[in-house]
Amino acid sequence: MKLILDISKQGGRLEIYSKGNTLYLRPSGIINPILIKEDLKAAMIFGLMNPKGWDYIVDTENVLFPNPVNLFYLKEIKKLPNLNQYIIYAPNPAVRFLQKMTNFIMKPDKVLVYQEELNKYLV
């Protein structure tokens, strides 16, 4: 995978990788609106560069705290061009619970629980 963005702000970090038609995000620490905005900008550009469709995978394994304000930005995922699948890797049961609580804003196409499931998408 090719690293296309690595940004750290206010206790959080966001690494964005690409390979083929997959955009893979590895947020860590405290995820704040600044990082979400950078994520959405990169995803918008990636979507425009992949007119045949692409997958957006978010790895939540190292997220310590998602800022509640981020919910307002999640709805923007629906607007990304040419998006095939929105996939979340959430090995932590607490993160999966929070994700279910936000399904009314943006429901992922898949929620992966095990590393082996994630690896299938990253090969």
C-alpha positions as CSV (number, residue, x, y, z in Angstrom):
1,M,0.0,0.0,0.0
2,K,1.1,3.5,-0.8
3,L,1.0,6.1,2.0
4,I,-0.8,9.2,0.6
5,L,-1.4,11.2,3.8
6,D,0.0,11.2,7.3
7,I,-1.3,14.0,9.6
8,S,-1.3,14.5,13.4
9,K,-3.5,17.1,15.1
10,Q,-4.7,17.6,18.6
11,G,-3.9,14.2,20.0
12,G,-4.9,12.2,17.0
13,R,-3.3,10.8,13.9
14,L,-4.6,9.8,10.5
15,E,-2.7,7.7,8.0
16,I,-4.3,7.2,4.6
17,Y,-3.0,4.5,2.2
18,S,-4.1,3.5,-1.3
19,K,-3.8,0.4,-3.4
20,G,-5.7,-0.1,-6.6
21,N,-9.3,0.8,-5.9
22,T,-9.0,0.7,-2.1
23,L,-8.5,3.7,0.2
24,Y,-7.4,2.4,3.7
25,L,-7.5,4.7,6.7
26,R,-5.7,4.1,10.0
27,P,-6.8,6.7,12.5
28,S,-5.3,6.6,16.0
29,G,-5.6,8.4,19.2
30,I,-8.3,11.1,19.6
31,I,-10.1,11.5,16.3
32,N,-11.1,15.1,15.9
33,P,-13.0,17.1,13.2
34,I,-9.7,18.4,11.7
35,L,-8.6,14.8,10.9
36,I,-12.1,13.9,9.6
37,K,-12.1,16.9,7.2
38,E,-8.6,15.9,5.9
39,D,-10.0,12.3,5.5
40,L,-13.0,13.5,3.5
41,K,-10.8,15.7,1.2
42,A,-8.5,12.8,0.4
43,A,-11.5,10.5,-0.1
44,M,-13.2,12.9,-2.5
45,I,-10.0,13.2,-4.6
46,F,-9.6,9.4,-4.6
47,G,-13.2,8.9,-5.6
48,L,-12.8,11.3,-8.6
49,M,-9.7,9.4,-9.6
50,N,-11.5,6.0,-9.5
51,P,-14.6,6.4,-11.8
52,K,-15.2,2.6,-11.9
53,G,-15.7,2.5,-8.1
54,W,-13.6,2.1,-5.0
55,D,-13.7,0.8,-1.4
56,Y,-13.3,3.0,1.7
57,I,-11.9,1.0,4.6
58,V,-11.5,2.5,8.1
59,D,-9.4,0.6,10.7
60,T,-10.6,1.7,14.1
61,E,-8.3,-0.6,16.1
62,N,-6.1,2.3,17.5
63,V,-8.8,4.9,18.0
64,L,-8.9,6.0,21.7
65,F,-11.8,8.4,21.5
66,P,-14.0,9.5,18.6
67,N,-15.1,13.1,19.0
68,P,-19.0,13.3,19.1
69,V,-18.8,16.2,16.6
70,N,-17.5,13.7,14.0
71,L,-21.0,12.4,13.6
72,F,-21.9,15.5,11.6
73,Y,-19.1,14.7,9.1
74,L,-20.1,11.0,8.7
75,K,-23.1,11.9,6.6
76,E,-20.6,13.3,4.0
77,I,-19.4,9.7,3.3
78,K,-22.6,9.2,1.4
79,K,-21.7,12.0,-1.0
80,L,-18.3,10.6,-2.0
81,P,-18.1,10.0,-5.8
82,N,-18.0,6.5,-7.2
83,L,-18.0,4.8,-3.7
84,N,-18.6,1.0,-3.9
85,Q,-18.3,0.0,-0.3
86,Y,-17.8,1.7,3.1
87,I,-16.2,-0.9,5.4
88,I,-15.2,-0.5,9.1
89,Y,-12.7,-2.8,10.8
90,A,-13.8,-2.7,14.5
91,P,-12.2,-5.4,16.7
92,N,-13.3,-3.5,19.8
93,P,-16.9,-4.3,21.0
94,A,-17.3,-0.8,22.4
95,V,-16.5,0.7,19.0
96,R,-18.9,-1.7,17.3
97,F,-21.6,-0.6,19.8
98,L,-20.9,3.1,19.0
99,Q,-21.0,2.3,15.3
100,K,-24.4,0.7,15.6
101,M,-25.7,3.7,17.4
102,T,-24.7,5.9,14.4
103,N,-26.3,3.7,11.7
104,F,-29.0,6.3,11.3
105,I,-26.4,8.7,10.0
106,M,-24.2,6.4,7.9
107,K,-24.4,2.7,8.0
108,P,-21.4,0.9,6.7
109,D,-21.7,-1.8,4.1
110,K,-19.7,-4.2,6.2
111,V,-18.3,-4.3,9.7
112,L,-15.2,-6.5,10.1
113,V,-14.3,-7.9,13.5
114,Y,-11.3,-10.1,12.8
115,Q,-7.9,-9.1,11.4
116,E,-8.1,-12.0,8.9
117,E,-11.3,-10.4,7.4
118,L,-9.5,-7.1,7.0
119,N,-6.4,-8.8,5.4
120,K,-8.6,-10.1,2.6
121,Y,-9.3,-6.5,1.5
122,L,-5.8,-5.3,1.8
123,V,-4.0,-8.0,-0.3
